[in-house]
Amino acid sequence: MVPQGVHGIMCVALRCCDGPDRRVPHRLDVSVRWAVLGLGARFPGVENPMPDKTVADLMHKGIIACRPETAMSEVVRIISEADVHAVVVMDYDEQAVGVISHTDIIRLYGQDLSQHAAREVMSKPPVTIRSDAPARAAADLMLQRGVHRLLVIETEDDAPKPVGIVSTTDLVRDMRGSRWTWYMG
């Protein structure tokens, strides 16, 4: 039974492939399908197969940072060479004041990047989450705020200290460990 207010179209391509040759689809009731999609925690009686993990379990540890006055040409070079999707903008008190992502950067497409500073482009303030928060809370916050990554912080002497980044990619990679396979057919 599909939980009230939820439409079954989300389950169209989901099949259970736990047969001996891993290609034979087996019957899978809808309540299990919803739990696999990560919605189980929202509906009473639907088991959640995802273990209780924290943001610290999934995040990329450490950050790549720049200062607010850093030229965007340098930010783009850093992002490209480090093969990351975001750079944290830090002030001289070592506090995060913003984040620059690919989406922020492409707003300058076709412009002279050396004429723009990080402070002009960064998304501010950064959306943060504590490292000891549940991973589910990170997913909910990303959806609520419409962002693809969160700055992970720990508090040290009452001041938040950036310790990493958790992204939608990190959450999706964690979900892939289940025995469910997406396929079209």
C-alpha positions as CSV (number, residue, x, y, z in Angstrom):
1,M,0.0,0.0,0.0
2,V,1.4,3.4,-1.0
3,P,1.4,5.9,1.9
4,Q,-1.4,8.5,1.6
5,G,-0.4,11.5,-0.4
6,V,2.4,9.8,-2.2
7,H,2.1,8.9,-5.9
8,G,3.3,5.5,-7.1
9,I,5.1,6.7,-10.2
10,M,8.3,7.0,-8.2
11,C,8.5,3.2,-8.0
12,V,8.2,2.4,-11.7
13,A,11.8,1.4,-12.4
14,L,12.6,-0.2,-9.1
15,R,12.8,-4.0,-8.9
16,C,14.2,-6.4,-6.4
17,C,17.1,-8.4,-7.9
18,D,18.0,-10.8,-5.2
19,G,17.5,-14.0,-7.2
20,P,20.3,-16.5,-7.7
21,D,21.5,-14.9,-10.9
22,R,20.8,-11.3,-9.7
23,R,18.8,-10.7,-12.9
24,V,15.5,-12.2,-12.0
25,P,13.0,-9.7,-10.7
26,H,11.1,-10.9,-7.6
27,R,7.9,-9.5,-6.1
28,L,8.5,-6.5,-4.0
29,D,5.7,-4.8,-2.1
30,V,5.2,-1.1,-2.3
31,S,5.9,-0.4,1.4
32,V,9.4,-1.8,0.9
33,R,9.9,0.2,-2.2
34,W,9.2,3.4,-0.3
35,A,11.6,2.5,2.4
36,V,14.3,1.8,-0.2
37,L,13.8,5.3,-1.6
38,G,14.6,6.7,1.8
39,L,11.1,7.7,2.7
40,G,10.5,5.0,5.3
41,A,11.3,7.3,8.2
42,R,8.4,9.5,7.2
43,F,5.7,6.8,7.3
44,P,4.8,4.8,10.4
45,G,5.1,1.0,9.9
46,V,7.5,1.3,6.9
47,E,10.9,-0.1,7.8
48,N,14.0,2.1,7.0
49,P,16.8,-0.1,5.6
50,M,19.4,2.6,5.8
51,P,21.6,2.3,8.9
52,D,21.8,5.3,11.3
53,K,24.9,7.2,10.0
54,T,26.1,10.6,10.9
55,V,27.3,13.3,8.6
56,A,30.9,12.6,9.7
57,D,30.5,9.0,8.3
58,L,29.8,10.4,4.8
59,M,31.5,13.7,4.5
60,H,34.7,14.6,2.7
61,K,37.1,15.5,5.4
62,G,38.9,18.8,5.1
63,I,38.1,21.8,3.0
64,I,39.6,23.8,0.2
65,A,39.4,27.5,1.0
66,C,40.1,31.0,-0.3
67,R,39.8,34.5,1.0
68,P,37.0,36.9,0.1
69,E,39.3,39.0,-2.1
70,T,40.6,36.1,-4.1
71,A,40.2,36.6,-7.8
72,M,37.7,34.3,-9.4
73,S,40.3,33.3,-12.0
74,E,42.2,31.8,-9.1
75,V,39.1,30.1,-7.6
76,V,38.3,28.5,-11.0
77,R,41.9,27.3,-11.2
78,I,41.7,25.8,-7.7
79,I,38.4,24.1,-8.4
80,S,39.6,22.7,-11.7
81,E,43.0,21.4,-10.5
82,A,41.7,20.0,-7.2
83,D,38.7,18.4,-9.0
84,V,36.2,19.7,-6.4
85,H,32.8,21.2,-6.8
86,A,33.1,23.9,-4.2
87,V,35.5,26.2,-2.3
88,V,34.8,27.6,1.1
89,V,35.4,31.4,1.5
90,M,37.1,32.1,4.9
91,D,37.7,35.4,6.6
92,Y,40.9,36.3,8.5
93,D,39.3,35.0,11.7
94,E,39.1,31.6,10.1
95,Q,35.4,31.7,9.9
96,A,33.5,30.5,6.9
97,V,31.6,33.4,5.3
98,G,30.5,31.8,2.1
99,V,30.8,28.9,-0.4
100,I,31.5,29.1,-4.2
101,S,30.1,26.3,-6.3
102,H,30.1,25.5,-10.0
103,T,26.6,27.0,-10.1
104,D,27.9,30.3,-8.6
105,I,30.9,30.3,-11.1
106,I,28.9,29.8,-14.3
107,R,27.1,33.1,-13.6
108,L,30.3,34.7,-14.8
109,Y,30.6,32.6,-18.0
110,G,32.1,34.7,-20.7
111,Q,33.3,37.4,-18.4
112,D,36.9,38.3,-17.3
113,L,37.2,36.3,-14.1
114,S,40.2,38.3,-12.9
115,Q,37.9,41.3,-12.6
116,H,35.7,39.5,-10.0
117,A,36.4,38.6,-6.4
118,A,35.2,35.6,-4.4
119,R,33.0,37.9,-2.2
120,E,31.0,39.0,-5.2
121,V,30.1,35.4,-6.3
122,M,29.9,33.3,-3.1
123,S,26.6,32.1,-1.7
124,K,26.3,33.5,1.8
125,P,26.0,32.6,4.5
126,P,27.1,29.0,4.1
127,V,24.6,26.4,4.9
128,T,26.1,24.3,7.7
129,I,25.5,21.1,9.6
130,R,27.2,19.6,12.6
131,S,29.4,16.6,12.0
132,D,27.5,14.6,14.6
133,A,24.1,15.2,12.9
134,P,22.2,12.3,11.4
135,A,22.8,11.8,7.6
136,R,19.1,12.0,7.1
137,A,19.1,15.5,8.6
138,A,21.7,16.5,6.0
139,A,19.4,15.2,3.2
140,D,16.4,17.1,4.6
141,L,18.4,20.3,5.0
142,M,19.7,20.1,1.4
143,L,16.2,19.6,0.1
144,Q,14.8,22.4,2.3
145,R,17.4,24.9,1.3
146,G,17.8,23.9,-2.3
147,V,21.6,23.3,-2.1
148,H,23.8,20.4,-3.3
149,R,26.4,20.5,-0.4
150,L,26.6,21.5,3.2
151,L,29.6,22.8,5.1
152,V,30.3,20.5,8.0
153,I,31.2,22.1,11.2
154,E,32.3,21.2,14.7
155,T,32.2,23.8,17.5
156,E,35.5,24.6,19.2
157,D,35.5,27.2,22.0
158,D,31.9,28.2,20.9
159,A,33.2,29.1,17.4
160,P,32.2,26.9,14.5
161,K,35.2,25.2,12.8
162,P,34.8,23.9,9.2
163,V,35.9,20.3,9.1
164,G,34.5,19.0,5.7
165,I,31.8,19.0,3.1
166,V,28.9,16.6,2.6
167,S,27.2,16.6,-0.8
168,T,24.2,15.0,-2.5
169,T,26.8,12.8,-4.2
170,D,28.0,11.5,-0.8
171,L,24.4,10.7,0.2
172,V,23.7,8.9,-3.1
173,R,26.9,6.9,-2.9
174,D,26.0,5.8,0.5
175,M,22.6,4.6,-0.7
176,R,24.1,2.4,-3.5
177,G,25.2,-0.2,-1.0
178,S,21.7,-1.7,-0.9
179,R,20.7,-4.8,-2.8
180,W,18.3,-2.9,-5.0
181,T,19.1,-2.2,-8.6
182,W,17.6,0.4,-10.9
183,Y,17.0,-0.7,-14.4
184,M,14.8,0.1,-17.3
185,G,12.7,-2.7,-18.6
